[in-house]
Amino acid sequence: MKFVRLGDVARIVCGGSLDRSSSSCWNGTIPWVTAKDIHGARINYSLDRITEFGLKESASNLLPVGSILVPVSMTLNDIVINDVPVAIDKDVKAVIVESLDVDRNYIRKFLLSRASDLGFSGTEETKNDRHATEVLADIDIPLLPLEEQRRIALILGKADAICENRCATLKLADNFLHSIFLDMFGDPVTNPKKWPILPLKVVAEVLQIGPAGPLPQSKEPIMDEMPVVYPAHAIDGEIFCKKSLPFSKESHAQLITYPLLKGDVVISRRGEVRRCVVVTKDDNYLCGSGSLFMRPDPLVMEAVFLAQMLSGDLAKAAFDWMFKSVLMQNSDEAIVGNFCVPTPPIAVQNRYAKIHDKIILIKEKLASELVQSNVLIKNLTASAFSMSESA
């Protein structure tokens, strides 16, 4: 098998930098691609756009269509090919294939198959333009006949399309569920359907904060490990990723005062307050440090509906203020308990919960299939290029 050095069949082009404060450089018509724009297989749009003046000031060049764009400032997950002329930031390198014997889609797939070996992880060394350029240029590519390169790229591209379709379906399921919520209840902020407004202390039988701070763990398990709930570890706001930890006796005595039951709603008091989740089964969960949980009155408030309500714009601004306020240090339940939410009839809430649960089951199936597809694609890619190299 003949190998060819990438730098011998392609030109490696560095990006540039541009002053964000210069208004004459920005909001033009030229796509300015940064590492955060690189996802999927193709790119024809970027979050930022620059002017002709900005292009001159950046020391970057307008790249031709068909360039392979490689992010070098982070873990390498995606590489894209541009469908329109673009300029690139200094954290992106462009591979411009110049040989007629090499297919750019094949090169892209091969680079992705070697992503873990390229060492692009945002370290100081890889941020150096010369180092990153040399790493790319020195990669040895198995040089198969051009038609075979195209066949491999086509097969792997079709496999990727299957995953992309499943990702799109998952997103559609999310949008569909959100649309159903708005159709049934209206915007919680404006409450156009004039539902009664009730404070949380009325609709919740229990409203309690978790431990005030981190609890000391035991180096050696002295008892069965306890599943502790942290909303930041939730998946899709529905199912907890429980984290079992061995705690000291003192911590255990404190934690058992914060038990969670099926149907409890937990909201994070740190970071992103939209992290609001529902306990979906009785499994001896315990409320984690820095969280707040409430147990809705089943005759007044359905848990899934409440979690959705507290995950939206209605609660965000208020909770952002509450959880940053010095008053929250000692009076969490009192302040949060006075927060008011629209309260439709319980029968309507229950109807939404049934629809919600059916869609979640569909999403879980799609997510499982997506994981399996990604594994199969990874194995297929490894197999395709290992056979190429051994041929």
C-alpha positions in Angstrom: 0.0 0.0 0.0 1.3 3.4 -1.0 1.1 6.2 1.6 1.3 9.9 0.8 2.1 12.7 3.2 -0.9 15.1 3.5 1.4 18.1 3.1 2.5 16.8 -0.3 -1.0 16.6 -1.8 -2.7 19.5 0.0 -1.9 23.0 1.3 -2.4 23.7 5.0 -3.7 27.2 5.5 -3.8 29.1 8.9 -6.6 31.4 10.0 -6.4 34.9 11.3 -7.5 37.1 14.2 -9.6 40.1 14.2 -10.3 42.9 16.7 -13.9 42.5 18.1 -14.1 46.1 19.0 -13.6 47.3 15.4 -17.1 47.9 14.0 -15.8 48.4 10.5 -14.6 44.7 10.5 -17.9 43.0 11.5 -21.4 42.5 10.3 -20.4 42.1 6.6 -21.2 39.4 4.1 -18.2 37.1 4.4 -18.7 34.1 6.7 -16.1 34.1 9.5 -15.8 30.4 10.6 -14.6 29.7 14.2 -14.3 26.3 16.0 -17.8 26.7 17.4 -19.3 26.7 13.8 -17.8 23.4 13.0 -20.3 20.5 13.3 -21.7 18.1 10.8 -20.1 17.5 7.4 -20.7 20.7 5.3 -20.8 24.3 6.2 -22.4 27.3 4.4 -23.1 29.6 7.3 -21.3 31.0 10.3 -22.4 32.8 13.5 -20.1 35.8 12.6 -19.6 37.6 9.3 -17.0 40.1 8.4 -16.5 42.9 5.9 -14.0 43.1 3.1 -12.0 45.5 5.3 -12.1 43.0 8.1 -10.8 40.3 5.8 -7.8 42.5 5.0 -7.2 43.3 8.6 -7.4 39.7 9.8 -4.5 38.3 7.8 -6.8 35.5 6.8 -7.7 34.7 3.2 -11.0 33.8 1.5 -10.9 30.1 1.2 -12.2 28.3 -2.0 -15.2 26.1 -1.9 -14.2 22.5 -1.0 -11.6 23.4 1.6 -11.5 21.0 4.6 -11.8 23.0 7.8 -10.2 21.5 11.0 -10.7 23.0 14.5 -7.4 22.9 16.4 -8.4 24.6 19.7 -10.5 21.8 21.2 -11.2 18.1 21.1 -11.6 17.1 17.5 -15.2 15.9 17.0 -16.1 17.3 13.6 -14.4 18.4 10.4 -16.4 20.2 7.7 -16.1 21.1 4.0 -17.2 24.6 3.0 -19.9 25.0 0.3 -19.3 28.7 0.1 -16.1 30.8 0.2 -15.2 31.5 3.9 -12.5 33.1 6.1 -11.3 31.3 9.2 -10.3 32.2 12.7 -6.9 31.4 14.1 -8.3 28.4 15.9 -9.1 26.7 12.6 -6.8 25.2 9.9 -7.8 24.6 6.3 -6.7 21.7 4.2 -6.9 22.6 0.5 -6.5 19.5 -1.6 -4.3 20.3 -4.7 -3.7 16.8 -6.1 -6.1 15.2 -8.6 -5.3 11.8 -7.1 -7.0 12.5 -3.7 -10.7 12.9 -2.9 -11.4 15.6 -0.3 -14.3 13.7 1.3 -12.0 10.7 1.7 -9.4 12.9 3.4 -12.0 14.3 5.7 -13.2 10.9 6.8 -9.6 9.7 7.3 -8.8 12.7 9.5 -11.9 12.0 11.6 -10.8 8.4 12.0 -7.5 9.6 13.3 -8.9 12.4 15.5 -7.7 10.9 18.8 -4.2 10.8 17.5 -4.0 14.4 16.3 -3.6 15.9 19.7 -5.8 18.9 19.1 -7.2 19.5 22.6 -6.6 23.2 23.2 -3.2 22.9 24.9 -0.7 25.6 24.6 1.4 23.5 22.2 -1.4 22.9 19.7 -2.5 26.5 19.8 0.9 27.2 18.2 0.2 27.7 14.4 3.4 26.1 13.3 2.9 23.0 15.5 -0.7 22.4 14.4 0.2 22.9 10.7 3.1 20.5 11.0 0.9 17.8 12.7 -1.6 18.0 9.8 1.0 18.1 7.1 2.9 15.1 8.4 -0.1 12.8 8.5 0.3 9.8 6.2 -2.7 9.0 4.1 -3.3 5.6 2.5 -3.4 6.3 -1.2 -6.0 4.1 -2.7 -7.2 4.4 -6.3 -9.4 7.5 -6.6 -12.6 5.5 -7.3 -12.0 3.4 -4.2 -11.5 6.6 -2.1 -14.8 7.9 -3.4 -16.6 4.6 -2.7 -15.3 4.6 1.0 -16.3 8.2 1.5 -19.8 7.5 0.0 -20.5 4.5 2.2 -19.3 6.4 5.4 -21.3 9.5 4.3 -24.5 7.4 4.0 -23.9 6.0 7.5 -23.5 9.5 8.8 -26.7 10.6 7.2 -28.6 8.0 9.1 -27.3 9.4 12.4 -28.0 13.0 11.3 -31.6 12.0 10.5 -32.1 10.5 13.9 -30.6 13.6 15.6 -33.1 15.7 13.5 -36.0 13.4 14.6 -35.0 13.9 18.2 -35.0 17.6 17.8 -38.4 17.5 16.1 -39.8 15.5 19.1 -38.6 18.2 21.4 -40.1 20.9 19.3 -43.4 18.9 19.0 -43.6 18.5 22.8 -43.0 22.2 23.3 -45.6 23.1 20.7 -48.2 20.9 22.5 -47.5 22.5 25.8 -48.0 26.0 24.3 -51.1 24.9 22.5 -52.7 23.4 25.6 -51.6 26.0 28.2 -50.4 29.1 26.3 -47.3 31.1 27.2 -46.7 30.8 31.0 -45.3 34.3 31.0 -48.4 36.0 29.6 -50.9 33.4 30.7 -53.3 34.1 27.7 -55.8 31.5 28.8 -56.2 33.2 32.2 -55.5 30.1 34.3 -55.7 30.7 38.1 -52.4 31.8 39.6 -51.3 30.0 42.7 -48.1 30.1 44.8 -45.9 27.0 45.0 -46.5 26.7 48.8 -50.2 26.1 47.9 -49.7 23.6 45.1 -46.9 21.7 46.9 -47.3 19.4 49.9 -43.6 19.5 50.6 -41.1 22.3 49.6 -37.6 21.8 51.0 -34.0 22.7 50.2 -31.3 20.1 50.1 -28.1 20.2 52.3 -26.6 23.7 52.5 -23.2 22.7 51.3 -21.0 19.8 50.1 -21.1 16.8 52.4 -17.8 15.0 53.3 -17.5 11.6 51.6 -16.0 8.5 53.2 -12.8 7.2 51.6 -13.9 3.7 52.3 -17.5 2.6 51.9 -18.9 2.1 55.4 -22.4 1.4 54.2 -24.3 0.9 50.9 -23.6 3.8 48.6 -26.5 6.2 48.3 -28.0 7.5 45.0 -27.8 11.3 45.3 -29.8 13.4 42.8 -28.2 16.5 41.1 -30.4 18.2 38.4 -27.3 19.1 36.5 -26.8 15.4 35.7 -30.3 15.0 34.3 -31.1 13.8 30.8 -33.7 15.8 28.9 -35.1 17.0 32.2 -36.8 13.7 32.8 -34.6 10.9 34.2 -31.9 11.3 36.8 -28.4 10.2 36.2 -28.0 9.1 39.8 -24.5 9.3 41.3 -23.9 6.8 44.1 -21.4 8.0 46.6 -20.1 6.6 49.9 -20.7 9.1 52.7 -19.5 9.3 56.2 -21.9 8.4 59.1 -22.4 12.1 59.9 -23.3 12.9 56.2 -25.6 9.9 56.0 -27.5 11.1 59.1 -28.0 14.5 57.4 -28.8 13.2 53.9 -31.6 10.8 55.0 -33.6 13.9 56.0 -33.9 14.7 52.3 -35.6 11.7 50.7 -37.2 11.9 47.3 -40.3 10.1 46.1 -41.6 9.3 42.7 -43.3 12.5 41.4 -41.0 14.9 43.3 -39.8 17.9 41.3 -36.2 19.0 41.9 -34.6 22.3 40.8 -31.0 23.3 40.9 -30.1 26.3 43.1 -26.7 26.6 41.4 -25.7 27.4 37.8 -28.5 27.0 35.3 -31.8 27.2 37.1 -33.7 25.8 34.2 -32.4 22.4 35.3 -35.7 21.2 36.7 -36.4 17.5 36.7 -38.9 14.9 37.9 -38.2 11.8 39.9 -39.6 9.0 37.7 -39.4 6.1 40.1 -39.1 5.2 43.8 -35.4 4.2 44.1 -34.3 5.6 47.5 -33.1 8.8 45.9 -31.7 11.6 48.1 -31.7 15.3 47.4 -28.2 16.5 46.5 -26.4 19.4 48.0 -27.6 22.8 46.7 -30.9 21.6 45.3 -34.5 22.3 46.2 -37.3 19.8 45.9 -41.1 20.0 46.0 -43.8 17.4 46.2 -46.9 18.6 44.3 -50.3 18.0 45.6 -51.7 15.5 43.1 -55.2 17.0 43.3 -53.9 20.4 42.2 -50.6 20.1 40.3 -49.1 17.3 38.1 -45.3 16.8 38.5 -44.4 16.8 34.8 -46.5 19.9 34.1 -44.9 21.7 37.1 -41.4 20.8 36.0 -42.1 22.1 32.5 -43.5 25.3 33.9 -40.5 25.8 36.1 -38.1 25.1 33.3 -39.3 27.9 31.1 -39.0 31.7 30.9 -41.6 32.3 33.6 -39.3 30.9 36.3 -35.9 31.8 34.9 -35.7 35.5 35.7 -37.3 35.1 39.1 -35.2 32.1 40.2 -32.0 33.7 38.9 -32.7 36.6 41.3 -33.8 34.4 44.1 -30.9 32.0 44.1 -28.4 34.8 43.9 -30.0 36.9 46.7 -28.4 36.9 50.1 -31.9 36.3 51.5 -31.8 32.8 50.1 -29.1 31.8 52.6 -31.7 31.1 55.3 -35.2 31.4 53.8 -35.3 29.4 50.6 -38.6 27.7 51.2 -40.4 30.9 52.2 -39.2 32.9 49.1 -39.6 30.1 46.6 -43.0 29.1 48.1 -44.4 32.6 47.2 -43.5 32.1 43.5 -46.7 31.9 41.6 -47.5 29.7 38.6 -50.5 29.3 36.3 -52.6 26.3 37.4 -54.9 24.8 34.8 -57.4 22.1 35.8 -55.7 18.9 37.0 -57.5 16.9 34.3 -55.8 19.0 31.6 -52.4 18.7 33.2 -52.8 14.9 33.4 -53.7 14.8 29.7 -50.5 16.6 28.9 -48.5 14.3 31.1 -49.7 11.3 29.2 -48.7 12.8 25.8 -45.4 13.8 27.3 -44.7 10.3 28.6 -45.4 8.8 25.2 -43.1 11.2 23.4 -40.3 10.6 26.0 -40.6 6.8 25.3 -40.1 7.6 21.6 -37.2 9.8 22.3 -35.5 7.2 24.5 -35.9 4.6 21.7 -34.4 7.1 19.2 -31.6 8.0 21.5 -30.7 4.3 22.0 -30.7 3.7 18.3 -28.5 6.8 17.8 -25.9 5.4 20.3 -25.9 2.1 18.5 -25.6 3.8 15.1 -22.6 5.9 16.3 -20.9 2.7 17.6 -21.5 0.9 14.3 -20.2 3.9 12.3 -17.1 4.2 14.4 -16.4 0.5 13.8 -17.2 0.7 10.1 -14.8 3.7 9.7 -12.0 1.9 11.6 -12.5 -1.2 9.5 -12.5 0.7 6.2 -9.2 2.5 6.9 -7.5 -0.4 8.6 -8.2 -2.5 5.5 -6.9 0.4 3.3 -3.7 0.6 5.3 -3.1 -3.2 5.2 -4.0 -3.6 1.5 
